[in-house]
Amino acid sequence: MSCDMSCSAWRAKGSPSSVAGMRRETVKSKNSGRLRMSTSRSRRGEVLGIIGRNGAGKSTLLKILSRITEPTEGRVQLRGRVGSLLEVGTGFHPELTGRENIFLNGAIFGMARREIIKKFHEIVDFAGVERFLDTPVKHYSSGMYARLAFAVAAHLEPDILVVDEVLAVGDAQFQQKCLGKMDEVSRREGRTVLFVSHNMGVIQKLCPTSIWLDRGSIRQYGSTDTVIKSYLSQRALNRDRIVKLEKLPRPHFGGNEFRLIAVEWLCDLPLRHGEEVKARILFQTRNPVENVAIWLGVCDPGGIQILTYDSDLSDLYRPNLPQAGVYAVDFKIDALPLHPDTYSLDIFCGARDVSGRFDFVPASFQFEVLPGSTTPDFLCSDHWPSVHLKSRWEWNLSDAEPGPLIPTPAVGGKAPTRTEASHRDRIAVRTD
């Protein structure tokens, strides 16, 4: 993606409170497409969110700021140390151990050896990879890669921390640690964080100000709540029966063993609450592979994941694929539990127990859920939680045994008498 942009960032003693600014100036990178940056400014100690659909130019912007992608025209001005976490494994040498890669990354960030040694134990403790510190990182899982990479980037005291959506491959507990660390880096240490994510809930929590990128241009810049509201209202629904995934950006380094190709709906569209859903997921493998699993994550309009489906959850079946080729797996839900609304879908495909062999596409597309023939009216008219699961309830109104009740003050503050309380209905509820 080429781009029209200019950025300057600084953090030095006596510098003004503004640490990152952008002004209109033509800068073209060596990739396809265009990125046009208008004037905007990020204050010192602020976390700036960057949102937009896949292919909008978010990752390209961060790569240019991190000096990974060079612009072919114009210039990027950077003053101060920039730490970046763009893809799992970026800046890591697979043949080196975790210990050696910490020192390698520190050198890349411009740290002196004594500075790295001072921070070394904090990095290792945060990443939680003590047992594997002297193991070559090519044997690390994607989650271990992410933990160590983030720990290095966040603890080596960059003036500006640039984070792409690589935290999606980590577990929920580590994601919370990362978010807490980014908040600490910005508020307590006065450093600037540029954060790209498809998770609108995290952006709202962490970033007071955000940029919405659309087709390489700034569509909106300002208060995060305002920007997200505009972004969600403009996102187009995908009503195609076949949704192609092959060319969508991947915010991770999962190797090239797997490639998600497409999702094909095998049921009527749009989807309806309480009705059957069928879909086929197509993916490609480049080599024979074992223990294959598919994982789907459904996200609400705010980007928060509220429901997951795993191919191996019910029977732990993980097929072995004997040769390279294109494979398909059919997916079925007997009754869709989603409240009528708009959702996005995260898709994962890979070998469950093998590091670095997966493909993951977050927020691959949006889909709509409409009321079905059995949807209660209250789900359509009121705002209710987004997932509704069926259960069995038995109401015993006449056979309940008498027992003490918690006294409830009557009107005027007088508690009911024991006789009055004994005549109240008692309800016993059992769920299966």
N, C-alpha and C positions, 0 to 999 in steps of 0.2 A: 504494500500500500504506500503510495507516495502521499506527501502531506504538505499542506501550507500551514506552517506554524512557527512560532518562536517562543522559547521559554527562557526565563532566567531564574536562578534560584541561588540564594546566598544565606549564610548564617555565620556571621563573624562578630567579634566583640565590637560593640558600638554600632552594629547594623540596625536598620530600622525594623519595626515590628513586622513588616511584610517580608516574608522569606521566599515566596515563589510568585512570580508574575508571568503573565503571558500577554504578548501584544501581537497585533496582526502583522505577519511577515511571511513571505512565501518560503516554504521549506519542503522539498520533495525527497521522499525516501526511495529506496531501490526496489520496493515491492510495488504491486499493482494497487490502483485506487488512489484516493486523495484524502488528505486530512487537513482541514482548515481551522486554525485556532484563532478565535477572537480574543479581545482583551478580557482578562479575568485575573483575579488575584487571590492568593491564599495567605492567610495571616500566620505568623509564627506560632507554633504550638497547636495548629488546627489540623483536623483530619478532614481531607477533601474527598468526598465520594465521587466516583465516576461510573455512570450507568449508561445503558444502551443495549440494543439488541445485538445478537451475534453478527460480527462483520462491520460494526459501526466505527471501529477504529480505536477502541479502548486499549487493547494490548499493544497496538502499534505506537500509540502515544507514549505509553510507559516504556517501551523498548527504546524509543528515541531519547526520552529523558534519562534512561539508564545507559545510553551510549552503546547499546547492543546493535541497534539499527542506525546506520548513518544516513542523514539526509543528503540527497543529491543536489539540492539547491537551498539557499538560505542558511541559517545558522541556529544553533541552540546554545545559549549561554548558561553555564552552570558554575556556581560558586559555592563550594562546600562539598562535603562528602555525601554521596548518594548510595544508599544500600537498597538493593532490589531483590524481590522474590517474585519472579514472573512465571517460571515453570518449574515443576519438581525436577531437581537435578541440574538446573542451570548453574554453571560455575563450578560444578563438582566433577572431579575426574573419577570415572568408575573403577579404575584399578587402584586408586589410593584408598587408604582407610578413612574412617570417620575422623580420627584425630588429625591425620595429614590434611584432609579437606578443610578442616576448621582453620588451620594455618594458611592454606592456599587461599581461601576466601578472604581471610583477613588481609592478606597481601594484596589481593585484587581491590579491596576497599581502601587501600592505602594506609593500613594500620601497621605500626611498628611491632616487632616481635614481642617486645615487653608489654605492649598494650593488649595483644592477643592472649598472652599468658595470664594477665591480670583478669581477663574475662572468661578464661577457659572453663573453669569449674561451673560458673553460672550457666554457660551455654550447654554444657553436658547435662546438668541437673534439669534445666528447662526442657531439653529434648527427650530426656529419659532413655538414652541409648548407651548407658554405661557399659552394659554387658557386651555390646557390639562395637565399642569404640575402636578396636584394633582390627575390625573386619573390613575388607574392601566394600565400598558402598554399592558396588554392582550386585551384592547379595542382599541389599536392604529392600524391604517392601516399599511401596509407594508412600505409605503412611510414615514410615521411618525417615524416608527421604524428606518429606514435607516437614516433619518435626525438627530435624537437624538443620535444614535449610532456613527455616524461619528463625530458629534460635540464633543461628550465626548472623543473619541479617539484622535482627532486632537488638542484639547485645553488643555489636561492634560499633555502637555509638555513631550511626550515620546522622548527618544533619537533616536529610530527607529520606524517609523510608517509603519505597514504592512497592506495593503489594498487589499482584493480580489474583484472580480467583483460584489460587492453588490450594487454598485451605479446604476446598470441597472434597479433597481426597483424604483428609484427616478424620479421626473420630470426633464425636461431639464434644467430649471432654477436652481434647486438645484444641479444638476450635475456640472454645470458651477461654482457654489459657491465652491463645493468640490474640483474641479480641481484647482481653484484659491488658495484655502487654502493649498493644497498640495504643490503648487509652492512656496507659502509664507513660509511654514514650512521648505522647503529645502533650498531656496536661502537666505532668510533673517535670519532665525534662525539657519541655519547650521546643520539641522538634516537630517537623511537619510530616504528615503521613498522607500519601496519595493511595487510595484504596478502590480497586475495581471489584464489583460483585454483582451477581444477579439476584442476590438475596436482599430484597428491599427492607425486610425487618432489621437485618444487621446494619445496613446503610443508615436507616433512620436512627438506630440506637447509637451508632458510633460517630456519624458525620453530621455536623451542624449545617454544612454547606455542600452542595453537590453540583456536578456538571452532567447534563444529558447530552451525549454524543449521538448524532444521527447521520449516517452516511458520510462520516468524516468531518462533520461540522458540529459546532456547539449549537444545539437546538435551544437549550435553556440553561441558565446559570443563576443560582440563588439559594434560598432556603431549601433544605432537603425535603421537608414535607411538601412544599409547593412543587418542586421539581418532580418528585415521585408521583404525586397526584396527576400531573400533566402527562408524565410518561406512561402510566398505567392506562389512562383514558385513551391514549393514541395507539397502543399496541394492537396490531391487527391479529384477528383470529385466523387460524389455519383451518380451513374447511375442506382441504384436499383429502381424497381417499388415500393417496400415497404421499407420505411426507419423507422427502429425501434428507438424509443426515450426513452423507459422505463429505460434503464440502463445508460443513459448519465448523467453526473454530473449536479447538480443544484446549482448554486452559490447564494443561497438565503435560507431563512427560510419561506416557504409559507404554513406550515402545511402539513397534509396528506389527506386533503379532496379530492384533485384532483391529477390525474397522467396522463400526456400525454403518450400515448402508441405508436402511429405510425402515419406516413403520407403515404398515398397510392395514387400514381398518377393514374388518370383515363383518361389520354390523352397520346398521343405519346411522347416519349422521344428521344433525348433531346428537351427541350422547344424551341420554335421559336418566334422571335419578330413578333408582329402583329397577332399572331394566338391564338386560344382558349386554355385556360388552365383549367383543372379540377383536383381536388384533394379531398381526403377524410381524415379527421383528426379524429383519434380514441383517446378517453380519458376515464378514469374511475373515478367514484365518490364513496366514501365510505359511504356517507349518502345522504339523500334527500337535495337538494340545490336549491336556487332560483336565478334569475337574472344572468344566465350564459352567458358568452361572450367569443369569441375567437379573438385573435389579432395576426396578422402576420407582422413581420418587415423584409424588404428586405435590406440587407447591401451590399455595393459595395466591390470591391476587397481590399480596404483599411480598411474595417470594419465599415465604416460610414453608418448609416441607412439613406436611401434615399427614401423609399416608405413604406407605411403601409396600411394594409387592416384590417378593424374592422367588425366583424359580425353584430354589432348592429348600425352601422353608418347611414345606409340609412333609416331604419324604426324603430330604437330604440327597436327592438324586442329582448328580453332576456328570453329564455324559463325557466320554472321551471321544474326541474327533480324530480319526485315524489319518487324515490327510488334509492338505491345504484345499481350500475351496470356499464356496458361498453356502451358508447354512441358514435355516429358518426355524424359528420356534413360535408356536401359536400360544396366545395368552387369552384367558377367558375369566370374566367375572360374572357370576350368576346374577347378582343384583348390585348395581353401582351405588355405593353408599354416599357419594358426594352430594352435598347441598347444591341446588341450582346456582351456578356462578361461573366464573372464568378461572381456569387453572393453567399451569405450565407443567411440563413433564421433563424430569431428569432421567437419563438412560445410561446404564452401566452394563458392560459386557466384558467378561474376562475369566481368567483362571483364578479360582478362589484363593488357593494356597501358594501361588507363585508370584514373586515380586516382579513389578515392571511389565506385566503382561495383561493389559486391559485397555479398554477404550471407554471414555466417559464424556457425555455431551450434556451439560447443564442447560436447563431452560430451552430444550431443543425446539419446542413449539408450544403455542397456546391452543387450548381447546375449550369448548363451551359445554356446559351441562345444563339442560333444560328440565323443567318438571316432567315427570312421567305420569302414567295413568294412575299410579297408586300414591303419588306424592301428596302428603297432607297439605292443606291450604296454609297452615301456619309456617311451613318451610318456604313458601313462596312470598308471603307478605311481610315476615319479620326477619330480623338478622339473627341467625342462629349459628352455632358452631358448624364447621364445614364438613364434618364427617359424622354420619349417623349409622350406627350399627344395630342390627336387630338383636333382640334378646327376649326371653320369655318372662313374663311377670304374672304372679298369682296374687290376687287381692282377697284376703280373708277378713271380711267385714263383720261376720256374724259369729264366727267360732273363736275369736281371739279371747284368751284368758284374761280376767281382770288383773290389773297390776297398778302399781303406783305411777302416777303421771307427774311430770314437771309442772308445778303450779304456774299458771299464766295470769299476770295481773289483769283484773277486769277494768272496764272503763271507770275512770276516777281513781285508779290506783288500788282498788280493793281486790285481793286475791279470791278466786273462786273457792267455795266450800267443797269438802270432800264429796258430798252428795252430788253437787253440780258437776264436779270433775268426773265422777264415775259414770255419768250418763253420756260422756263424750265418746264418739266413735274412736276405735283403735284400729289401726291398719297395719297388717303384717305383710311385708313384701319379700318375695324370694326371686332371685335371678338365677337362671341356668346358663 
